[in-house]
Amino acid sequence: MRYYLDTNILIFSLFGSGKSDLSSDTLDILADYSTVKLTSTVCIHELIHLCQIGKITIGKKKLLVNSDSILDIVRDFDVSIVTVTERHLEKMTILPFHGDHRDPNDRLIIAQAISDRIPLISSDGNFSDYTKDGLEFIYNER
């Protein structure tokens, strides 16, 4: 089965201990040989930016990750990067706002997952509000 990985899941998977940052359900999904791991170009953009400004931390330890190695690291983890298309942008334009959740990157990632009908794994509980809009959401409860 195919799954979109949100930026926080990428960070925990690529740089984290895994045991405390990823739930057992998420670990099971990622370890399943039949899982096809996908992420949005939006997540890669966020990941590169976080590396460039030194914001990748695991616990209290700041990791120094060279941003020009991010694409190789993601590929080594066997994650395919899916480009945002016009269809995804069209979905974002009609996606309602929920509560105080206004992050444009999150909303585009959500619109992409809804448009592609692919479950999205994230630690962001705000995403659950979008299930009524068609998002198949898997919450990584830490």
Order of alpha helices (4+ residues) and beta strands (2+ residues): beta-alpha-alpha-beta-alpha-beta-beta-alpha-beta-alpha-alpha-beta-beta
